[in-house]
Amino acid sequence: MSGKRIEGYTTDPSALIERVFQQVAESSMVGLPFYRAHLPVKACAFHLFEGQWFGALLTPWMLALLVLPGPGQRWDYRRADERLALTFPQGNIVFRPGEIAPELYYLSCSLMSPVDLALDAEQAIALAENSVRLALSLPVRHESGIDTGRRALLRGTLSTNRS
């Protein structure tokens, strides 16, 4: 499909993602041994980040981070075997292209597949939402010369060595 361009989504694609993945769930995933029937198909915490839609997708068989093109964007089509490292505040995250029907093209990074059987629906949704927040959180760095140990903080001796 050389030369194919993917148009950006002008509005939050959560409803589309849920609809398409619910169809996949019902048509080809139900009954498989790793299918967790107690979990919903849910697009979690989607919002624009640097002009692209970013969030997590929870299904009865996986949890993944997704990136979709945002308003006004035109992505080049990529094959499913390609990998892209995208830079987030926490560091690089490797994504791979995915497409379900012509209407849903995305980049995904699997976080859990299959989803842990011990997670109930509420916990799994919270994990998905927290995964998005974590990916977008500013990293905490321990600079040399700063004693950040708990004992130093409790003793009131937290200090920076400024030479």
N, C-alpha and C positions, 0 to 999 in steps of 0.2 A: 504494500500500500504506500509506496513511495510518493511523497508529495501531499498526502492527506493532511489536512489541518483540523484541529479540534477547537471548536469555538468555546469561549468561556461561558460560564453560567452567570447570568445577570442577578439571580436571586439565590438564596440559600438552597442548596441542592438536597437537603436532608430528606424531604418527603419523597423525592425521586429515588434516592439511594435506598430508602426503606422499602418502597414499592417494588423496585427491581429485585432486591435481595430477598424479599418475601416470596416473590414468584420463584426464585431459584430454590429457596427452602422447600416450598410446597411441591415443586416439580421434580427435584432430583436429590434432595438431601435427607428428607424425612426417612427414617428407617435405617440410616447408616449407623454403624456402631459408635461413632464419635459425635453423633447429633444429640444435643442437650435440649430436649423438648421443653424444659422449664425456662429456657432463656428466650427473650424476644429478639427480633431483628430491630435494631435501634441505631440511628445515626446520632452520635453524642457530641455535644459541644462544638458544632460547626460554626465557624466564623471566618471572616477575612483576615488573613495574615500575609502581609507583604503582597497584597493584591490577589491572593489565591485562597480558595476555600480549603480550610484545614480542620480536621476533626477525627473522631474515632468511629469505627463501625463495629458494633457487637452483633454477632449472629449466633445461632445455636451451635455453630461449629468453629467459630474463630473470633478473635479480637484483633483488629488492625487499625493502624493510623492511615488516613487517606488524605490525599491532596488532589484537588480538582482545579481546573483553570477558572480564574475569576472573571469579573466583568471586563469586557474589552480585550481579554487575552486570546491569543491564538497559539495553541501548542502544536508542535510538529508531532505527527503520529509516531510512536515508538513500538517496536515489537515486544511481545511479552517476555522474551528472554533477555532484554536489556536491563541494566541496573543504573540508577541515578542516585548519587549521594547529594542530598540537600542539606544545607547548613541551617541549623536551628540554634537558638541561644545555648542549648545544652550540648551542642556539637553536631557532627554529621550523622544523618540517619539515611540508610540506604533503602530506596523504594524501587518497586518494579511496576511497569505499566500493566493495567488491566482494563478490560472492556467487556461489558455485558450489554448486548444489543447496541445499536448505533447511538442510542441516547445517553449512555453512561460510560464515560472514559475517565480513568482516574489513575493515580499512582498509589500503591499500597505498601505498607511495611507491616508484616505479620508480627504481632506481639505475643499471641498465644493461639496455638492450633494443635489439638482441640482445646477448647476452653476447659479449665479445671472443673471437674465434676463437683468439687466442694463448694463452688460459688453459687449462691442463689442469685436470682435476677437483680435484686437491689444491689448486692455486692458487685456483680459484674458490670452494671451500669456505672456505679461509682468508680470502679477501676478504669473503665473506658474514659470517663470524664477527667479523672486525675491523671491519666496518661497524656491527655492533651495538654493539661496545665503543666505537667512536668516537662514536656518537650519544649514548651514556650517559656519556661522559667529561666531567669538569669542564673548562670552557674555560680556556685560559691567556691571561691579559690582561696587556698591557704597560702598566702605569700610568705616567703622566707623572712625570718626576723620578727614575725608576729607570733606570740605564744597564745594560741587559741584553745588551749586545753581547758577542760571543765574545772580542774583544780585551780588554775590561774584565775579564772573568772570568779570562782567562789571565794578565793583568798583576796580578791581585789587587787591582784598583781598583773592583770591583763595589760600587756605593754607592747609597744612597738619599739624596735631597736632602730633608731634613726641615727645613722652615722654621719 
